[in-house]
Amino acid sequence: MLFATWVTALNILVFAALAAAVIYLFVLIVRVLKKYIGSKEMREEKQAAKRTLGESLKEHRTQRHMTQDFVAEALGVSRQTVSKWENGSADPSTTNLLALAKLYGVAAEELLRGIDRSEE
């Protein structure tokens, strides 16, 4: 009889521990979901901030009121090459990227800031 009482008490204790673990996991899942749902605005903002290298180059060029012809002549490349850089068909070489940064009066890192690497 005493053995049966201990087994019953042990079963109740194990059940209570399992129930507590399940409740704790449920609470953690709810917290994670709330945090994820709350971060939707941040994820959308980051996605909107992402851009391509071409968009960055075009933005810097137009801010300085330069034409593609002017940029091409300054770098010693064709206007079509500048156009390809800006529409994403081609990427400038490192040398040309540094020359573009100097021409636009910014650091090369500024041209690359916010670039979406997943598209490359």
Biopython code that builds the backbone (N, CA, C, O; Angstrom):
import numpy as np
from Bio.PDB.StructureBuilder import StructureBuilder

atoms = [
    (1, "MET", "N", (0.821, -1.187, 0.000)),
    (1, "MET", "CA", (0.000, 0.000, 0.000)),
    (1, "MET", "C", (0.866, 1.252, 0.000)),
    (1, "MET", "O", (0.584, 2.214, -0.714)),
    (2, "LEU", "N", (1.926, 1.229, 0.812)),
    (2, "LEU", "CA", (2.831, 2.365, 0.894)),
    (2, "LEU", "C", (3.534, 2.584, -0.445)),
    (2, "LEU", "O", (3.746, 3.721, -0.866)),
    (3, "PHE", "N", (3.891, 1.487, -1.109)),
    (3, "PHE", "CA", (4.546, 1.575, -2.417)),
    (3, "PHE", "C", (3.624, 2.215, -3.437)),
    (3, "PHE", "O", (4.067, 3.056, -4.219)),
    (4, "ALA", "N", (2.358, 1.840, -3.448)),
    (4, "ALA", "CA", (1.376, 2.395, -4.384)),
    (4, "ALA", "C", (1.205, 3.894, -4.151)),
    (4, "ALA", "O", (1.032, 4.648, -5.108)),
    (5, "THR", "N", (1.249, 4.333, -2.907)),
    (5, "THR", "CA", (1.116, 5.755, -2.591)),
    (5, "THR", "C", (2.305, 6.531, -3.142)),
    (5, "THR", "O", (2.144, 7.619, -3.693)),
    (6, "TRP", "N", (3.518, 5.956, -2.987)),
    (6, "TRP", "CA", (4.710, 6.625, -3.507)),
    (6, "TRP", "C", (4.682, 6.700, -5.034)),
    (6, "TRP", "O", (5.069, 7.715, -5.612)),
    (7, "VAL", "N", (4.235, 5.656, -5.673)),
    (7, "VAL", "CA", (4.151, 5.643, -7.141)),
    (7, "VAL", "C", (3.142, 6.689, -7.610)),
    (7, "VAL", "O", (3.398, 7.419, -8.567)),
    (8, "THR", "N", (2.008, 6.760, -6.941)),
    (8, "THR", "CA", (0.998, 7.751, -7.303)),
    (8, "THR", "C", (1.545, 9.167, -7.098)),
    (8, "THR", "O", (1.354, 10.031, -7.953)),
    (9, "ALA", "N", (2.211, 9.404, -5.993)),
    (9, "ALA", "CA", (2.795, 10.716, -5.720)),
    (9, "ALA", "C", (3.858, 11.063, -6.770)),
    (9, "ALA", "O", (3.945, 12.205, -7.221)),
    (10, "LEU", "N", (4.657, 10.072, -7.151)),
    (10, "LEU", "CA", (5.685, 10.279, -8.149)),
    (10, "LEU", "C", (5.063, 10.585, -9.511)),
    (10, "LEU", "O", (5.545, 11.460, -10.231)),
    (11, "ASN", "N", (3.999, 9.869, -9.866)),
    (11, "ASN", "CA", (3.291, 10.126, -11.125)),
    (11, "ASN", "C", (2.723, 11.544, -11.155)),
    (11, "ASN", "O", (2.812, 12.229, -12.174)),
    (12, "ILE", "N", (2.149, 11.979, -10.057)),
    (12, "ILE", "CA", (1.598, 13.333, -9.982)),
    (12, "ILE", "C", (2.712, 14.369, -10.138)),
    (12, "ILE", "O", (2.537, 15.377, -10.823)),
    (13, "LEU", "N", (3.852, 14.118, -9.503)),
    (13, "LEU", "CA", (4.984, 15.032, -9.574)),
    (13, "LEU", "C", (5.532, 15.121, -10.999)),
    (13, "LEU", "O", (5.829, 16.212, -11.486)),
    (14, "VAL", "N", (5.664, 13.971, -11.666)),
    (14, "VAL", "CA", (6.147, 13.941, -13.051)),
    (14, "VAL", "C", (5.159, 14.663, -13.962)),
    (14, "VAL", "O", (5.565, 15.441, -14.825)),
    (15, "PHE", "N", (3.878, 14.411, -13.776)),
    (15, "PHE", "CA", (2.851, 15.071, -14.573)),
    (15, "PHE", "C", (2.907, 16.591, -14.371)),
    (15, "PHE", "O", (2.804, 17.345, -15.339)),
    (16, "ALA", "N", (3.067, 17.036, -13.144)),
    (16, "ALA", "CA", (3.143, 18.465, -12.851)),
    (16, "ALA", "C", (4.372, 19.084, -13.507)),
    (16, "ALA", "O", (4.300, 20.191, -14.042)),
    (17, "ALA", "N", (5.494, 18.379, -13.469)),
    (17, "ALA", "CA", (6.719, 18.882, -14.099)),
    (17, "ALA", "C", (6.550, 18.993, -15.612)),
    (17, "ALA", "O", (6.966, 19.982, -16.216)),
    (18, "LEU", "N", (5.941, 17.980, -16.220)),
    (18, "LEU", "CA", (5.694, 18.020, -17.660)),
    (18, "LEU", "C", (4.725, 19.148, -18.029)),
    (18, "LEU", "O", (4.928, 19.851, -19.019)),
    (19, "ALA", "N", (3.686, 19.312, -17.237)),
    (19, "ALA", "CA", (2.727, 20.383, -17.488)),
    (19, "ALA", "C", (3.402, 21.750, -17.376)),
    (19, "ALA", "O", (3.140, 22.639, -18.186)),
    (20, "ALA", "N", (4.258, 21.918, -16.391)),
    (20, "ALA", "CA", (4.983, 23.176, -16.217)),
    (20, "ALA", "C", (5.912, 23.429, -17.403)),
    (20, "ALA", "O", (6.025, 24.562, -17.872)),
    (21, "ALA", "N", (6.574, 22.383, -17.887)),
    (21, "ALA", "CA", (7.465, 22.527, -19.038)),
    (21, "ALA", "C", (6.689, 22.922, -20.290)),
    (21, "ALA", "O", (7.140, 23.776, -21.053)),
    (22, "VAL", "N", (5.541, 22.316, -20.504)),
    (22, "VAL", "CA", (4.709, 22.641, -21.666)),
    (22, "VAL", "C", (4.225, 24.089, -21.584)),
    (22, "VAL", "O", (4.252, 24.809, -22.583)),
    (23, "ILE", "N", (3.790, 24.510, -20.423)),
    (23, "ILE", "CA", (3.324, 25.890, -20.240)),
    (23, "ILE", "C", (4.473, 26.868, -20.479)),
    (23, "ILE", "O", (4.281, 27.897, -21.127)),
    (24, "TYR", "N", (5.666, 26.558, -19.963)),
    (24, "TYR", "CA", (6.823, 27.414, -20.147)),
    (24, "TYR", "C", (7.177, 27.529, -21.634)),
    (24, "TYR", "O", (7.452, 28.627, -22.117)),
    (25, "LEU", "N", (7.173, 26.417, -22.355)),
    (25, "LEU", "CA", (7.446, 26.451, -23.791)),
    (25, "LEU", "C", (6.396, 27.265, -24.533)),
    (25, "LEU", "O", (6.726, 28.012, -25.453)),
    (26, "PHE", "N", (5.148, 27.128, -24.145)),
    (26, "PHE", "CA", (4.079, 27.901, -24.772)),
    (26, "PHE", "C", (4.310, 29.398, -24.572)),
    (26, "PHE", "O", (4.161, 30.185, -25.506)),
    (27, "VAL", "N", (4.675, 29.784, -23.347)),
    (27, "VAL", "CA", (4.942, 31.195, -23.052)),
    (27, "VAL", "C", (6.108, 31.700, -23.898)),
    (27, "VAL", "O", (6.046, 32.807, -24.432)),
    (28, "LEU", "N", (7.170, 30.902, -24.027)),
    (28, "LEU", "CA", (8.308, 31.308, -24.853)),
    (28, "LEU", "C", (7.914, 31.479, -26.315)),
    (28, "LEU", "O", (8.333, 32.437, -26.965)),
    (29, "ILE", "N", (7.120, 30.567, -26.827)),
    (29, "ILE", "CA", (6.675, 30.659, -28.223)),
    (29, "ILE", "C", (5.836, 31.907, -28.428)),
    (29, "ILE", "O", (6.001, 32.595, -29.436)),
    (30, "VAL", "N", (4.950, 32.215, -27.510)),
    (30, "VAL", "CA", (4.117, 33.417, -27.621)),
    (30, "VAL", "C", (5.000, 34.663, -27.618)),
    (30, "VAL", "O", (4.775, 35.578, -28.409)),
    (31, "ARG", "N", (6.003, 34.709, -26.735)),
    (31, "ARG", "CA", (6.906, 35.865, -26.692)),
    (31, "ARG", "C", (7.656, 36.042, -28.008)),
    (31, "ARG", "O", (7.779, 37.158, -28.511)),
    (32, "VAL", "N", (8.154, 34.947, -28.560)),
    (32, "VAL", "CA", (8.886, 35.013, -29.824)),
    (32, "VAL", "C", (7.970, 35.493, -30.944)),
    (32, "VAL", "O", (8.367, 36.331, -31.753)),
    (33, "LEU", "N", (6.763, 34.975, -30.996)),
    (33, "LEU", "CA", (5.824, 35.400, -32.035)),
    (33, "LEU", "C", (5.480, 36.881, -31.904)),
    (33, "LEU", "O", (5.401, 37.592, -32.906)),
    (34, "LYS", "N", (5.278, 37.342, -30.680)),
    (34, "LYS", "CA", (4.982, 38.760, -30.472)),
    (34, "LYS", "C", (6.148, 39.626, -30.940)),
    (34, "LYS", "O", (5.944, 40.665, -31.568)),
    (35, "LYS", "N", (7.357, 39.198, -30.634)),
    (35, "LYS", "CA", (8.536, 39.956, -31.046)),
    (35, "LYS", "C", (8.665, 39.954, -32.564)),
    (35, "LYS", "O", (8.980, 40.985, -33.159)),
    (36, "TYR", "N", (8.426, 38.814, -33.194)),
    (36, "TYR", "CA", (8.510, 38.712, -34.651)),
    (36, "TYR", "C", (7.458, 39.584, -35.318)),
    (36, "TYR", "O", (7.760, 40.295, -36.277)),
    (37, "ILE", "N", (6.244, 39.537, -34.828)),
    (37, "ILE", "CA", (5.169, 40.355, -35.408)),
    (37, "ILE", "C", (5.485, 41.836, -35.221)),
    (37, "ILE", "O", (5.242, 42.637, -36.123)),
    (38, "GLY", "N", (6.019, 42.202, -34.073)),
    (38, "GLY", "CA", (6.380, 43.588, -33.811)),
    (38, "GLY", "C", (7.534, 44.071, -34.659)),
    (38, "GLY", "O", (7.685, 45.276, -34.858)),
    (39, "SER", "N", (8.350, 43.167, -35.163)),
    (39, "SER", "CA", (9.498, 43.565, -35.970)),
    (39, "SER", "C", (9.152, 43.710, -37.448)),
    (39, "SER", "O", (10.034, 43.998, -38.257)),
    (40, "LYS", "N", (7.908, 43.521, -37.809)),
    (40, "LYS", "CA", (7.500, 43.617, -39.213)),
    (40, "LYS", "C", (7.844, 44.986, -39.788)),
    (40, "LYS", "O", (8.343, 45.083, -40.909)),
    (41, "GLU", "N", (7.580, 46.033, -39.031)),
    (41, "GLU", "CA", (7.881, 47.375, -39.513)),
    (41, "GLU", "C", (9.376, 47.544, -39.757)),
    (41, "GLU", "O", (9.785, 48.151, -40.747)),
    (42, "MET", "N", (10.180, 47.008, -38.858)),
    (42, "MET", "CA", (11.630, 47.115, -39.011)),
    (42, "MET", "C", (12.104, 46.338, -40.235)),
    (42, "MET", "O", (12.952, 46.816, -40.988)),
    (43, "ARG", "N", (11.555, 45.140, -40.430)),
    (43, "ARG", "CA", (11.936, 44.350, -41.604)),
    (43, "ARG", "C", (11.554, 45.062, -42.891)),
    (43, "ARG", "O", (12.319, 45.051, -43.856)),
    (44, "GLU", "N", (10.372, 45.684, -42.917)),
    (44, "GLU", "CA", (9.943, 46.415, -44.109)),
    (44, "GLU", "C", (10.830, 47.630, -44.355)),
    (44, "GLU", "O", (11.146, 47.957, -45.499)),
    (45, "GLU", "N", (11.225, 48.292, -43.277)),
    (45, "GLU", "CA", (12.096, 49.462, -43.409)),
    (45, "GLU", "C", (13.461, 49.059, -43.965)),
    (45, "GLU", "O", (14.011, 49.739, -44.830)),
    (46, "LYS", "N", (13.997, 47.957, -43.465)),
    (46, "LYS", "CA", (15.292, 47.484, -43.965)),
    (46, "LYS", "C", (15.184, 47.083, -45.433)),
    (46, "LYS", "O", (16.083, 47.371, -46.222)),
    (47, "GLN", "N", (14.098, 46.428, -45.798)),
    (47, "GLN", "CA", (13.910, 46.018, -47.193)),
    (47, "GLN", "C", (13.830, 47.229, -48.098)),
    (47, "GLN", "O", (14.382, 47.219, -49.198)),
    (48, "ALA", "N", (13.150, 48.270, -47.650)),
    (48, "ALA", "CA", (13.029, 49.480, -48.454)),
    (48, "ALA", "C", (14.374, 50.182, -48.591)),
    (48, "ALA", "O", (14.636, 50.828, -49.606)),
    (49, "ALA", "N", (15.226, 50.061, -47.578)),
    (49, "ALA", "CA", (16.533, 50.717, -47.604)),
    (49, "ALA", "C", (17.524, 49.985, -48.499)),
    (49, "ALA", "O", (18.511, 50.571, -48.942)),
    (50, "LYS", "N", (17.269, 48.723, -48.764)),
    (50, "LYS", "CA", (18.164, 47.960, -49.616)),
    (50, "LYS", "C", (18.066, 48.480, -51.045)),
    (50, "LYS", "O", (16.990, 48.844, -51.519)),
    (51, "ARG", "N", (19.181, 48.506, -51.701)),
    (51, "ARG", "CA", (19.193, 48.958, -53.078)),
    (51, "ARG", "C", (20.334, 48.280, -53.800)),
    (51, "ARG", "O", (21.167, 47.610, -53.189)),
    (52, "THR", "N", (20.363, 48.457, -55.078)),
    (52, "THR", "CA", (21.428, 47.864, -55.869)),
    (52, "THR", "C", (22.566, 48.862, -56.014)),
    (52, "THR", "O", (22.398, 50.051, -55.744)),
    (53, "LEU", "N", (23.715, 48.375, -56.437)),
    (53, "LEU", "CA", (24.851, 49.244, -56.677)),
    (53, "LEU", "C", (24.506, 50.255, -57.767)),
    (53, "LEU", "O", (24.874, 51.426, -57.671)),
    (54, "GLY", "N", (23.809, 49.808, -58.793)),
    (54, "GLY", "CA", (23.415, 50.711, -59.882)),
    (54, "GLY", "C", (22.551, 51.862, -59.392)),
    (54, "GLY", "O", (22.744, 53.007, -59.800)),
    (55, "GLU", "N", (21.597, 51.558, -58.516)),
    (55, "GLU", "CA", (20.741, 52.609, -57.966)),
    (55, "GLU", "C", (21.568, 53.601, -57.165)),
    (55, "GLU", "O", (21.326, 54.807, -57.219)),
    (56, "SER", "N", (22.546, 53.093, -56.421)),
    (56, "SER", "CA", (23.418, 53.957, -55.636)),
    (56, "SER", "C", (24.245, 54.858, -56.546)),
    (56, "SER", "O", (24.372, 56.056, -56.292)),
    (57, "LEU", "N", (24.806, 54.280, -57.606)),
    (57, "LEU", "CA", (25.606, 55.078, -58.540)),
    (57, "LEU", "C", (24.764, 56.145, -59.216)),
    (57, "LEU", "O", (25.194, 57.292, -59.340)),
    (58, "LYS", "N", (23.580, 55.779, -59.648)),
    (58, "LYS", "CA", (22.710, 56.743, -60.321)),
    (58, "LYS", "C", (22.297, 57.855, -59.358)),
    (58, "LYS", "O", (22.269, 59.028, -59.733)),
    (59, "GLU", "N", (21.980, 57.488, -58.123)),
    (59, "GLU", "CA", (21.569, 58.485, -57.133)),
    (59, "GLU", "C", (22.676, 59.504, -56.903)),
    (59, "GLU", "O", (22.420, 60.708, -56.881)),
    (60, "HIS", "N", (23.915, 59.025, -56.730)),
    (60, "HIS", "CA", (25.031, 59.944, -56.510)),
    (60, "HIS", "C", (25.279, 60.814, -57.743)),
    (60, "HIS", "O", (25.573, 62.002, -57.612)),
    (61, "ARG", "N", (25.165, 60.239, -58.917)),
    (61, "ARG", "CA", (25.389, 61.010, -60.148)),
    (61, "ARG", "C", (24.340, 62.104, -60.304)),
    (61, "ARG", "O", (24.671, 63.251, -60.604)),
    (62, "THR", "N", (23.076, 61.747, -60.100)),
    (62, "THR", "CA", (22.003, 62.737, -60.294)),
    (62, "THR", "C", (22.017, 63.807, -59.200)),
    (62, "THR", "O", (21.658, 64.956, -59.459)),
    (63, "GLN", "N", (22.426, 63.445, -57.984)),
    (63, "GLN", "CA", (22.534, 64.448, -56.918)),
    (63, "GLN", "C", (23.550, 65.520, -57.266)),
    (63, "GLN", "O", (23.427, 66.665, -56.832)),
    (64, "ARG", "N", (24.561, 65.146, -58.052)),
    (64, "ARG", "CA", (25.610, 66.087, -58.428)),
    (64, "ARG", "C", (25.357, 66.693, -59.806)),
    (64, "ARG", "O", (26.223, 67.368, -60.363)),
    (65, "HIS", "N", (24.173, 66.448, -60.348)),
    (65, "HIS", "CA", (23.749, 67.012, -61.640)),
    (65, "HIS", "C", (24.740, 66.697, -62.751)),
    (65, "HIS", "O", (25.080, 67.559, -63.562)),
    (66, "MET", "N", (25.203, 65.435, -62.775)),
    (66, "MET", "CA", (26.126, 64.979, -63.808)),
    (66, "MET", "C", (25.368, 64.098, -64.791)),
    (66, "MET", "O", (24.425, 63.400, -64.418)),
    (67, "THR", "N", (25.786, 64.138, -66.038)),
    (67, "THR", "CA", (25.197, 63.250, -67.039)),
    (67, "THR", "C", (26.043, 61.982, -67.137)),
    (67, "THR", "O", (27.181, 61.937, -66.670)),
    (68, "GLN", "N", (25.468, 60.965, -67.748)),
    (68, "GLN", "CA", (26.233, 59.745, -67.975)),
    (68, "GLN", "C", (27.404, 60.029, -68.906)),
    (68, "GLN", "O", (28.481, 59.454, -68.748)),
    (69, "ASP", "N", (27.194, 60.914, -69.874)),
    (69, "ASP", "CA", (28.282, 61.275, -70.787)),
    (69, "ASP", "C", (29.450, 61.904, -70.036)),
    (69, "ASP", "O", (30.608, 61.582, -70.298)),
    (70, "PHE", "N", (29.143, 62.804, -69.101)),
    (70, "PHE", "CA", (30.197, 63.465, -68.325)),
    (70, "PHE", "C", (30.973, 62.442, -67.498)),
    (70, "PHE", "O", (32.204, 62.456, -67.474)),
    (71, "VAL", "N", (30.247, 61.562, -66.824)),
    (71, "VAL", "CA", (30.898, 60.534, -66.000)),
    (71, "VAL", "C", (31.763, 59.630, -66.867)),
    (71, "VAL", "O", (32.891, 59.305, -66.498)),
    (72, "ALA", "N", (31.234, 59.221, -68.028)),
    (72, "ALA", "CA", (31.976, 58.346, -68.930)),
    (72, "ALA", "C", (33.260, 59.015, -69.399)),
    (72, "ALA", "O", (34.318, 58.386, -69.420)),
    (73, "GLU", "N", (33.171, 60.284, -69.774)),
    (73, "GLU", "CA", (34.359, 61.003, -70.246)),
    (73, "GLU", "C", (35.383, 61.157, -69.122)),
    (73, "GLU", "O", (36.583, 60.998, -69.345)),
    (74, "ALA", "N", (34.913, 61.464, -67.926)),
    (74, "ALA", "CA", (35.819, 61.650, -66.788)),
    (74, "ALA", "C", (36.556, 60.359, -66.440)),
    (74, "ALA", "O", (37.702, 60.404, -65.995)),
    (75, "LEU", "N", (35.909, 59.210, -66.639)),
    (75, "LEU", "CA", (36.521, 57.923, -66.284)),
    (75, "LEU", "C", (37.202, 57.243, -67.474)),
    (75, "LEU", "O", (37.925, 56.261, -67.301)),
    (76, "GLY", "N", (36.971, 57.765, -68.676)),
    (76, "GLY", "CA", (37.577, 57.154, -69.852)),
    (76, "GLY", "C", (36.878, 55.882, -70.284)),
    (76, "GLY", "O", (37.516, 54.963, -70.798)),
    (77, "VAL", "N", (35.558, 55.822, -70.077)),
    (77, "VAL", "CA", (34.760, 54.678, -70.525)),
    (77, "VAL", "C", (33.624, 55.212, -71.397)),
    (77, "VAL", "O", (33.451, 56.424, -71.524)),
    (78, "SER", "N", (32.863, 54.315, -71.987)),
    (78, "SER", "CA", (31.750, 54.761, -72.836)),
    (78, "SER", "C", (30.513, 55.067, -71.984)),
    (78, "SER", "O", (30.388, 54.605, -70.850)),
    (79, "ARG", "N", (29.615, 55.851, -72.557)),
    (79, "ARG", "CA", (28.363, 56.165, -71.865)),
    (79, "ARG", "C", (27.561, 54.892, -71.642)),
    (79, "ARG", "O", (26.880, 54.753, -70.626)),
    (80, "GLN", "N", (27.641, 53.959, -72.595)),
    (80, "GLN", "CA", (26.921, 52.697, -72.461)),
    (80, "GLN", "C", (27.430, 51.898, -71.257)),
    (80, "GLN", "O", (26.659, 51.201, -70.597)),
    (81, "THR", "N", (28.714, 52.002, -70.981)),
    (81, "THR", "CA", (29.276, 51.315, -69.813)),
    (81, "THR", "C", (28.689, 51.891, -68.533)),
    (81, "THR", "O", (28.305, 51.146, -67.631)),
    (82, "VAL", "N", (28.619, 53.212, -68.452)),
    (82, "VAL", "CA", (28.027, 53.861, -67.279)),
    (82, "VAL", "C", (26.570, 53.445, -67.150)),
    (82, "VAL", "O", (26.090, 53.178, -66.048)),
    (83, "SER", "N", (25.866, 53.390, -68.281)),
    (83, "SER", "CA", (24.465, 52.970, -68.276)),
    (83, "SER", "C", (24.326, 51.540, -67.762)),
    (83, "SER", "O", (23.414, 51.244, -66.990)),
    (84, "LYS", "N", (25.217, 50.659, -68.181)),
    (84, "LYS", "CA", (25.178, 49.263, -67.717)),
    (84, "LYS", "C", (25.430, 49.173, -66.221)),
    (84, "LYS", "O", (24.814, 48.358, -65.534)),
    (85, "TRP", "N", (26.334, 50.007, -65.710)),
    (85, "TRP", "CA", (26.579, 50.020, -64.271)),
    (85, "TRP", "C", (25.326, 50.432, -63.531)),
    (85, "TRP", "O", (24.977, 49.840, -62.510)),
    (86, "GLU", "N", (24.642, 51.455, -64.048)),
    (86, "GLU", "CA", (23.474, 51.992, -63.351)),
    (86, "GLU", "C", (22.242, 51.097, -63.470)),
    (86, "GLU", "O", (21.410, 51.081, -62.562)),
    (87, "ASN", "N", (22.106, 50.353, -64.564)),
    (87, "ASN", "CA", (20.931, 49.471, -64.673)),
    (87, "ASN", "C", (21.207, 48.068, -64.153)),
    (87, "ASN", "O", (20.320, 47.215, -64.167)),
    (88, "GLY", "N", (22.431, 47.823, -63.695)),
    (88, "GLY", "CA", (22.751, 46.546, -63.061)),
    (88, "GLY", "C", (23.185, 45.452, -64.000)),
    (88, "GLY", "O", (23.358, 44.313, -63.564)),
    (89, "SER", "N", (23.372, 45.750, -65.286)),
    (89, "SER", "CA", (23.826, 44.720, -66.225)),
    (89, "SER", "C", (25.285, 44.377, -66.011)),
    (89, "SER", "O", (25.727, 43.273, -66.330)),
    (90, "ALA", "N", (26.035, 45.334, -65.466)),
    (90, "ALA", "CA", (27.459, 45.113, -65.211)),
    (90, "ALA", "C", (27.846, 45.893, -63.964)),
    (90, "ALA", "O", (27.171, 46.847, -63.577)),
    (91, "ASP", "N", (28.931, 45.479, -63.347)),
    (91, "ASP", "CA", (29.456, 46.184, -62.181)),
    (91, "ASP", "C", (30.787, 46.821, -62.554)),
    (91, "ASP", "O", (31.556, 46.246, -63.325)),
    (92, "PRO", "N", (31.062, 47.994, -62.020)),
    (92, "PRO", "CA", (32.356, 48.622, -62.309)),
    (92, "PRO", "C", (33.495, 47.856, -61.641)),
    (92, "PRO", "O", (33.315, 47.223, -60.601)),
    (93, "SER", "N", (34.654, 47.927, -62.254)),
    (93, "SER", "CA", (35.831, 47.315, -61.634)),
    (93, "SER", "C", (36.158, 48.100, -60.370)),
    (93, "SER", "O", (35.625, 49.186, -60.137)),
    (94, "THR", "N", (37.029, 47.539, -59.575)),
    (94, "THR", "CA", (37.435, 48.217, -58.336)),
    (94, "THR", "C", (38.050, 49.570, -58.655)),
    (94, "THR", "O", (37.777, 50.558, -57.973)),
    (95, "THR", "N", (38.879, 49.616, -59.689)),
    (95, "THR", "CA", (39.505, 50.877, -60.092)),
    (95, "THR", "C", (38.453, 51.900, -60.482)),
    (95, "THR", "O", (38.520, 53.058, -60.070)),
    (96, "ASN", "N", (37.480, 51.472, -61.278)),
    (96, "ASN", "CA", (36.424, 52.394, -61.692)),
    (96, "ASN", "C", (35.531, 52.793, -60.523)),
    (96, "ASN", "O", (35.064, 53.930, -60.466)),
    (97, "LEU", "N", (35.292, 51.882, -59.600)),
    (97, "LEU", "CA", (34.490, 52.204, -58.419)),
    (97, "LEU", "C", (35.182, 53.278, -57.586)),
    (97, "LEU", "O", (34.539, 54.214, -57.112)),
    (98, "LEU", "N", (36.487, 53.140, -57.411)),
    (98, "LEU", "CA", (37.244, 54.146, -56.670)),
    (98, "LEU", "C", (37.245, 55.486, -57.409)),
    (98, "LEU", "O", (37.152, 56.543, -56.785)),
    (99, "ALA", "N", (37.352, 55.437, -58.741)),
    (99, "ALA", "CA", (37.312, 56.670, -59.535)),
    (99, "ALA", "C", (35.937, 57.331, -59.436)),
    (99, "ALA", "O", (35.836, 58.555, -59.364)),
    (100, "LEU", "N", (34.881, 56.515, -59.434)),
    (100, "LEU", "CA", (33.520, 57.063, -59.279)),
    (100, "LEU", "C", (33.371, 57.740, -57.918)),
    (100, "LEU", "O", (32.793, 58.822, -57.814)),
    (101, "ALA", "N", (33.889, 57.103, -56.893)),
    (101, "ALA", "CA", (33.799, 57.673, -55.549)),
    (101, "ALA", "C", (34.519, 59.012, -55.499)),
    (101, "ALA", "O", (34.017, 59.974, -54.918)),
    (102, "LYS", "N", (35.687, 59.070, -56.106)),
    (102, "LYS", "CA", (36.449, 60.327, -56.130)),
    (102, "LYS", "C", (35.694, 61.385, -56.925)),
    (102, "LYS", "O", (35.614, 62.539, -56.502)),
    (103, "LEU", "N", (35.141, 61.003, -58.070)),
    (103, "LEU", "CA", (34.389, 61.936, -58.907)),
    (103, "LEU", "C", (33.164, 62.478, -58.171)),
    (103, "LEU", "O", (32.843, 63.662, -58.280)),
    (104, "TYR", "N", (32.486, 61.613, -57.426)),
    (104, "TYR", "CA", (31.282, 62.018, -56.703)),
    (104, "TYR", "C", (31.611, 62.674, -55.359)),
    (104, "TYR", "O", (30.722, 63.200, -54.688)),
    (105, "GLY", "N", (32.887, 62.642, -54.969)),
    (105, "GLY", "CA", (33.291, 63.275, -53.724)),
    (105, "GLY", "C", (32.847, 62.537, -52.476)),
    (105, "GLY", "O", (32.561, 63.148, -51.447)),
    (106, "VAL", "N", (32.792, 61.205, -52.577)),
    (106, "VAL", "CA", (32.406, 60.383, -51.423)),
    (106, "VAL", "C", (33.403, 59.241, -51.282)),
    (106, "VAL", "O", (34.180, 58.962, -52.195)),
    (107, "ALA", "N", (33.370, 58.592, -50.137)),
    (107, "ALA", "CA", (34.200, 57.402, -49.944)),
    (107, "ALA", "C", (33.579, 56.233, -50.708)),
    (107, "ALA", "O", (32.365, 56.180, -50.903)),
    (108, "ALA", "N", (34.417, 55.310, -51.131)),
    (108, "ALA", "CA", (33.909, 54.138, -51.860)),
    (108, "ALA", "C", (32.895, 53.378, -51.013)),
    (108, "ALA", "O", (31.944, 52.804, -51.544)),
    (109, "GLU", "N", (33.098, 53.373, -49.686)),
    (109, "GLU", "CA", (32.164, 52.684, -48.795)),
    (109, "GLU", "C", (30.768, 53.307, -48.875)),
    (109, "GLU", "O", (29.757, 52.622, -48.720)),
    (110, "GLU", "N", (30.738, 54.618, -49.119)),
    (110, "GLU", "CA", (29.441, 55.309, -49.227)),
    (110, "GLU", "C", (28.653, 54.797, -50.438)),
    (110, "GLU", "O", (27.430, 54.668, -50.377)),
    (111, "LEU", "N", (29.348, 54.511, -51.521)),
    (111, "LEU", "CA", (28.671, 53.975, -52.709)),
    (111, "LEU", "C", (28.103, 52.590, -52.437)),
    (111, "LEU", "O", (27.078, 52.207, -53.000)),
    (112, "LEU", "N", (28.776, 51.845, -51.570)),
    (112, "LEU", "CA", (28.362, 50.465, -51.290)),
    (112, "LEU", "C", (27.434, 50.347, -50.091)),
    (112, "LEU", "O", (26.876, 49.274, -49.861)),
    (113, "ARG", "N", (27.251, 51.410, -49.322)),
    (113, "ARG", "CA", (26.411, 51.353, -48.118)),
    (113, "ARG", "C", (24.959, 51.059, -48.493)),
    (113, "ARG", "O", (24.397, 51.696, -49.383)),
    (114, "GLY", "N", (24.359, 50.083, -47.802)),
    (114, "GLY", "CA", (22.957, 49.755, -48.018)),
    (114, "GLY", "C", (22.692, 48.872, -49.212)),
    (114, "GLY", "O", (21.537, 48.629, -49.563)),
    (115, "ILE", "N", (23.760, 48.381, -49.850)),
    (115, "ILE", "CA", (23.593, 47.550, -51.032)),
    (115, "ILE", "C", (23.036, 46.188, -50.627)),
    (115, "ILE", "O", (23.478, 45.603, -49.638)),
    (116, "ASP", "N", (22.063, 45.682, -51.392)),
    (116, "ASP", "CA", (21.477, 44.368, -51.146)),
    (116, "ASP", "C", (22.363, 43.322, -51.799)),
    (116, "ASP", "O", (22.362, 43.187, -53.023)),
    (117, "ARG", "N", (23.114, 42.586, -51.006)),
    (117, "ARG", "CA", (24.049, 41.582, -51.522)),
    (117, "ARG", "C", (23.351, 40.306, -51.988)),
    (117, "ARG", "O", (23.950, 39.524, -52.726)),
    (118, "SER", "N", (22.124, 40.079, -51.587)),
    (118, "SER", "CA", (21.441, 38.821, -51.920)),
    (118, "SER", "C", (21.108, 38.724, -53.404)),
    (118, "SER", "O", (20.870, 37.626, -53.908)),
    (119, "GLU", "N", (21.087, 39.847, -54.111)),
    (119, "GLU", "CA", (20.731, 39.823, -55.527)),
    (119, "GLU", "C", (21.930, 39.474, -56.402)),
    (119, "GLU", "O", (21.769, 39.163, -57.582)),
    (120, "GLU", "N", (23.143, 39.525, -55.823)),
    (120, "GLU", "CA", (24.335, 39.288, -56.629)),
    (120, "GLU", "C", (24.619, 37.828, -56.771)),
    (120, "GLU", "O", (25.592, 37.448, -57.423)),
]
sb = StructureBuilder()
sb.init_structure("model")
sb.init_model(0)
sb.init_chain("A")
sb.init_seg("    ")
for serial, (resi, resn, name, xyz) in enumerate(atoms, 1):
    if name == "N":
        sb.init_residue(resn, " ", resi, " ")
    sb.init_atom(name, np.array(xyz, "f"), 0.0, 1.0, " ", f" {name:<3s}", serial, name[0])
structure = sb.get_structure()
